[in-house]
């Protein structure tokens, strides 16, 4: 199955042979304190910057109606965001990982994103499209 959107990802997670728990980290683009003038100009054009995690949550795929529903729920936090990072935990023996089992992987995911190592995660823009981020 080719995945182009968050909803494609959601459908693929539901179809897995073992139940899944999805890990989400919402991040906001920020201008680093030591940014050069060129970096500042690019950031003003909506390019570049550093991605800072602002909210993280874990959910079973069945708990998410759609990308629109996830966006509406994220709005209730009061935190604005630009990119959504997604990872998954596989279940075992027909049982999905529980929320307690997701705490440490979520913390590790946040720290990995803070350090700029983001290639291992799926990334979704605010329109629900899967995107590939590049470092410049």
C-alpha positions in Angstrom: 0.0 0.0 0.0 1.4 3.4 -1.0 1.1 5.9 1.7 0.7 9.6 0.8 -1.5 10.9 3.6 -2.0 10.5 7.3 -5.3 8.7 6.6 -3.4 6.2 4.4 -1.0 5.6 7.4 -3.9 5.2 9.7 -5.5 2.6 7.4 -2.2 0.7 7.1 -1.8 0.7 10.9 -5.2 -0.8 11.4 -4.5 -3.6 8.8 -1.3 -4.8 10.5 -1.2 -8.4 11.7 -0.6 -7.3 15.3 -2.4 -4.3 17.0 -0.4 -1.1 17.0 0.0 1.9 19.2 0.9 5.1 17.3 3.3 7.6 18.8 2.9 11.3 17.8 5.1 14.2 18.4 3.8 17.6 17.3 6.7 20.0 16.6 7.0 23.7 15.8 9.6 25.4 13.6 11.7 27.8 15.5 14.5 30.1 14.7 17.7 29.1 16.5 19.1 31.8 18.8 22.4 31.8 17.0 20.8 32.1 13.5 22.7 34.0 10.8 21.1 36.8 8.8 20.6 34.4 5.9 18.9 31.8 8.1 16.6 34.5 9.5 15.6 35.6 6.0 14.9 32.0 5.0 12.9 31.4 8.2 10.8 34.5 7.3 10.0 32.9 4.0 8.8 29.7 5.8 12.0 27.8 5.1 14.5 26.2 7.5 14.6 26.6 11.3 14.8 24.0 14.0 11.9 21.7 14.9 11.0 21.8 18.6 8.6 19.3 20.1 5.6 20.9 21.7 3.1 18.0 22.4 3.4 14.3 22.4 0.7 11.6 22.6 0.1 7.9 22.0 -3.1 6.4 20.6 -4.3 3.2 19.1 -5.2 3.6 15.5 -8.8 2.7 16.3 -9.0 5.7 18.6 -8.4 8.2 15.7 -11.3 8.8 13.4 -9.3 10.8 10.9 -6.5 13.4 10.5 -9.1 16.1 10.9 -10.2 14.7 14.2 -6.6 14.5 15.4 -6.0 18.1 14.4 -9.2 19.2 16.3 -7.9 17.3 19.4 -4.5 18.9 19.1 -6.0 22.4 19.0 -7.4 21.8 22.5 -3.9 21.9 23.8 -3.4 25.5 22.8 -0.1 24.6 21.2 0.6 25.6 17.6 2.6 23.1 15.5 4.0 22.8 12.0 5.0 19.1 11.6 3.8 15.9 13.1 6.3 13.1 13.6 4.8 9.5 13.7 6.2 6.2 14.9 4.5 2.9 15.9 4.8 0.2 18.4 3.9 -3.4 17.5 1.6 -5.4 19.7 2.2 -9.0 20.8 -0.1 -12.0 20.9 -3.0 -10.0 19.6 -2.7 -7.2 22.3 -1.6 -3.7 21.5 1.0 -2.0 23.7 -0.7 0.0 26.5 -0.2 3.7 27.3 2.3 2.9 30.1 4.5 1.0 27.7 4.5 4.0 25.3 5.9 6.5 27.9 9.6 5.7 27.5 9.5 5.3 23.7 7.7 8.7 23.5 10.4 10.3 25.6 13.1 8.8 23.5 11.3 10.0 20.3 11.1 13.6 21.7 14.9 13.5 22.5 15.7 12.1 19.1 13.8 14.9 17.4 15.5 17.5 19.6 18.9 16.2 18.4 17.8 16.5 14.8 17.8 12.7 14.0 14.4 12.6 12.3 14.9 10.3 9.3 13.4 7.3 11.2 10.0 8.9 11.6 7.2 9.5 9.2 6.5 13.2 8.9 3.1 14.8 8.2 2.3 18.4 7.4 -0.7 20.3 8.6 -2.6 19.3 5.5 -2.3 15.6 6.4 0.3 14.9 3.6 3.3 12.7 4.3 6.4 14.8 3.6 10.1 14.3 3.5 12.2 16.8 5.5 15.7 17.6 4.4 18.5 19.2 6.3 20.1 22.3 4.9 
